Amino acid sequence: MPDAEAKPAGTSELGEAKSPPPHRLLPRLARDPHQTLIDLGNQAGGALLRLDLGLFRPYLVTHPAHVQHIMRDNVGNYTRDGNSMLWRSVRRAAGDGILSEGPGWVTSRRIMQPLFTPKRIDPLIEEMASAVSDAVDELDEAARTGQPIDIAAELSRIVCHAVTRVFFADKISVPDALRLVSAQDTLVTSAKSRFLVPFMPDFVPMPGDRAFRDALHTIDELLLPVVREARRRPSDSDDVVATLGRARTEDGHELDEQRMRDDVVAMFAVTTETTYAVLTWLWPILDQHPEIADRLYDEIETVVGAAPVDRSHLPELRYTRMVLDELLRMFPPGWLLPRRVMAADVLGGVPLKPGATVILSPYVTQRMAAFWDRPEVFDPERFAPDQPKRAHRYSYYPFGGGPHQCIGAHLFSLEAQIIVATLLSRFRFRLRAPGIPVPKVAASLRVRDRVEMTLLPVKRPAAA
């Protein structure tokens, strides 16, 4: 039954979490970790599981009530520990700012949050749409000649055009932004070994370490000059870099160079990675579901037609938004969210000791039969306005939740609608290799192989 309720976090009926036999679990995780975790979640029906991975024995948390307990109700007890699992690599890349915990996170969130509110972002829609349109213009030649494109690379380029103009006031050039995106991709994928073997000390060499260090060097090479210039010559601009340059800590001090660099890195990732990572999955989905594609095309043709996308179009792109919501359900970019238990707690009847690791997964919860009808089916109608409200808020949490919910959620909503509407008002597409891509084992949810396709210009009747 979808959104079934289980015993709430903290029940008094204490017991140990079930643990799948490691001799069966480990081979399955090695072959297909994404599907294995979904299968485990479905088999447990939302109960906590303990994954015996040898020296590392985390708890898999899938029930929405348990997710809420960790992310909202008792959030102070479950931290994004900078020395554990995914967060160790994140800390090496983005330091102790907005992607951390404690006072550093509080300060960074206070500084950055105003830049991502609807009040600040909505007036920028026209400028964002113009930047997207200019970037999409560059695809006309490929469409005319039939030259295949790598849609992930093109989406990265389109997003960089929009983000550098709107959020960084062109302080980062588009070519440099694309180098930063490439470095981000390397960080996400090269951390795979340490992500899968989180108990390995940093001093032990692991595959991917050199690529990770090289990517960090590229990021510093590109961003430190930008940071230093903003510190030398503060401005009253409201872009990300200038805002950080003017910012003050709680005790009135300006941010030092390293702290400012860390938050610029984090904000660049927030404003770019989610959009192109999620939208890369859209085209194979539309190819597999022509009835959804046709309805999407019809809406965009009716609302936008041959005109440039503007602010007035977005409220009318209702089905487009439903498609994007369902895309986030099936392909949330932050697919694993580990937390460390700080003080003893009870979750779902299972005592948790300090130092234990719990792993939340929107990817798993959002694909479980206990909480969703036909979860394996891509169905935008789940998000139609007339659908009943979901029984539990945390059965769907692609941007996290609680105080650490991603501040870029509203930006994604607008940016993704603009990009999809702009592309599909001009082009249709043909995949070179039909089928839903296999996810890559990485810190965020990416396609394993390139999604290549050819573009076909939309043909409209000539004006009378």
PEVEN-V830573 format. One line per field, one symbol per residue. phi: phi as a letter, one per 30 degrees, with the letter a starting at -180 (. if undefined). psi: psi as a letter, one per 20 degrees, with the letter a starting at -180 (. if undefined). A space follows every 50 residues. Layout:
phi: ???
psi: ???
//
This chain:
phi: .eheccddejedddadddbeeddcdddddddaddddddddddddijddbc cdcidbbdcccbdeddddeddbdbedcbcdddcbhedddddddbiccdcc bieddeddddddeedcdeeddedcedddddddddddeddeddddciddbc dddddeddddedddddcbhidcddeddddddddeddeddddeddddbddd dddddbejddddddddddddddcdddddddddbdbcdcdddddddcdbdd ciddddedddeeddeddddedcdeddddddddddddddbdddedddeddd dddcicdddbeddddddddeddddddddddbddddbbdbcdcbebbbhic dccejdccccbeededbcddbbdhddcdbddecdeddddddbecdbbdci aidceedcddeeeddddddddddddcbcbbddbdkddddddadbdbddcd ccaccbddccdddd
psi: pqkqpaprpjqinqrqqqoqphihgghghhgnhghghggggghikiqqqp onkdipmrppphphhhgggghghlhiioqmpijqchhghghhgjbkcikb rbhgggggghghghijqhhhghijgghghggggghhhiigghhhijpqqo hgghhgggghggghghijkjhpqgghhhhggghggggghijgghghmiip qhioqqpigghgghghggghhhhghgghghhgnqrjqkrgghghhiqqrh jjqqprgggggghggghgghigggghggihigghghhimhhggghggggh ggggcjqqprhhhghilghghgghghghghlpgnhpnqqppgqprpokjp ppqpiqpqoqohgggijphhipplhiponiihjqhjqqpqhphjiomhkb rbhjppijghgggggggggghggiihqrroqhnqqpqpqqorhroqqhrq oqrqqppppqqqq.
//
